[in-house]
Amino acid sequence: MAVLDWSRCPDVEQLPGTVSGAWVLRGTRVPVATIFENLEAGASLDDLLNWYEGLDKKQVQAVIEFAARSLDLAASPR
Protein backbone atom coordinates (compact mmCIF):
# COMPACT_ATOMS: atom_id res chain seq x y z
CA MET A 1 0.00 0.00 0.00
CA ALA A 2 1.30 3.42 -0.97
CA VAL A 3 1.77 6.02 1.73
CA LEU A 4 0.59 9.45 0.69
CA ASP A 5 2.58 12.57 1.50
CA TRP A 6 -0.26 14.67 2.89
CA SER A 7 2.14 17.55 3.56
CA ARG A 8 1.90 18.26 -0.18
CA CYS A 9 -1.89 18.69 -0.07
CA PRO A 10 -2.94 22.28 0.72
CA ASP A 11 -6.41 21.19 1.83
CA VAL A 12 -5.22 19.29 4.91
CA GLU A 13 -3.20 20.13 7.99
CA GLN A 14 -1.55 18.36 10.88
CA LEU A 15 -1.51 20.26 14.16
CA PRO A 16 0.10 18.95 17.34
CA GLY A 17 -2.56 18.42 19.98
CA THR A 18 -5.43 18.40 17.47
CA VAL A 19 -7.03 14.99 16.94
CA SER A 20 -3.84 13.35 18.24
CA GLY A 21 -1.79 14.95 15.47
CA ALA A 22 -3.69 13.18 12.68
CA TRP A 23 -4.01 14.77 9.26
CA VAL A 24 -7.33 16.63 9.19
CA LEU A 25 -9.16 18.65 6.58
CA ARG A 26 -7.89 22.22 6.98
CA GLY A 27 -9.99 24.24 9.39
CA THR A 28 -11.81 21.20 10.77
CA ARG A 29 -11.25 18.37 13.21
CA VAL A 30 -12.26 15.73 10.64
CA PRO A 31 -9.41 13.30 10.02
CA VAL A 32 -8.54 12.53 6.41
CA ALA A 33 -8.72 8.83 7.30
CA THR A 34 -12.35 9.27 8.36
CA ILE A 35 -13.27 10.55 4.90
CA PHE A 36 -11.76 7.54 3.17
CA GLU A 37 -13.04 5.01 5.71
CA ASN A 38 -16.59 6.29 5.19
CA LEU A 39 -16.27 6.32 1.40
CA GLU A 40 -14.92 2.77 1.49
CA ALA A 41 -17.93 1.74 3.61
CA GLY A 42 -20.28 3.09 0.94
CA ALA A 43 -20.99 6.65 2.10
CA SER A 44 -21.54 9.31 -0.53
CA LEU A 45 -20.01 12.77 -0.58
CA ASP A 46 -23.41 14.18 0.40
CA ASP A 47 -23.51 11.79 3.38
CA LEU A 48 -20.15 13.11 4.57
CA LEU A 49 -21.28 16.72 4.23
CA ASN A 50 -24.38 15.95 6.30
CA TRP A 51 -22.57 13.94 8.97
CA TYR A 52 -19.54 16.18 9.59
CA GLU A 53 -20.13 19.82 10.37
CA GLY A 54 -17.80 22.28 8.70
CA LEU A 55 -16.88 20.20 5.66
CA ASP A 56 -16.76 22.00 2.35
CA LYS A 57 -17.67 20.01 -0.76
CA LYS A 58 -14.87 21.48 -2.88
CA GLN A 59 -12.33 20.82 -0.13
CA VAL A 60 -13.38 17.17 0.24
CA GLN A 61 -13.29 16.72 -3.53
CA ALA A 62 -9.80 18.25 -3.66
CA VAL A 63 -8.54 15.84 -0.99
CA ILE A 64 -10.01 12.86 -2.86
CA GLU A 65 -8.46 14.07 -6.12
CA PHE A 66 -5.09 14.59 -4.42
CA ALA A 67 -5.17 11.01 -3.15
CA ALA A 68 -6.16 9.67 -6.58
CA ARG A 69 -3.39 11.60 -8.36
CA SER A 70 -0.82 10.54 -5.76
CA LEU A 71 -1.79 6.89 -6.04
CA ASP A 72 -1.73 7.08 -9.87
CA LEU A 73 1.80 8.52 -9.72
CA ALA A 74 2.91 5.82 -7.26
CA ALA A 75 1.54 3.11 -9.55
CA SER A 76 3.11 4.51 -12.72
CA PRO A 77 6.20 2.70 -13.99
CA ARG A 78 9.29 4.84 -13.71
CORKA-V29268 format. One record per residue. N is the residue number from 1. RES is the residue in one small letter. NEAR is the number of other ideal C-beta (glycine too) atoms within 10 Angstrom. Layout:
# CORKA-V29268
N,RES,NEAR
N,RES,NEAR
This chain:
# CORKA-V29268
1,m,5
2,a,11
3,v,7
4,l,17
5,d,9
6,w,18
7,s,10
8,r,9
9,c,20
10,p,11
11,d,19
12,v,24
13,e,16
14,q,13
15,l,12
16,p,6
17,g,6
18,t,13
19,v,15
20,s,7
21,g,10
22,a,16
23,w,18
24,v,21
25,l,23
26,r,15
27,g,13
28,t,18
29,r,14
30,v,22
31,p,18
32,v,23
33,a,12
34,t,17
35,i,22
36,f,13
37,e,11
38,n,17
39,l,15
40,e,8
41,a,8
42,g,7
43,a,14
44,s,10
45,l,15
46,d,9
47,d,13
48,l,17
49,l,14
50,n,11
51,w,12
52,y,17
53,e,9
54,g,11
55,l,18
56,d,14
57,k,11
58,k,8
59,q,18
60,v,21
61,q,12
62,a,17
63,v,22
64,i,16
65,e,12
66,f,19
67,a,17
68,a,10
69,r,12
70,s,17
71,l,13
72,d,10
73,l,10
74,a,11
75,a,8
76,s,7
77,p,3
78,r,3
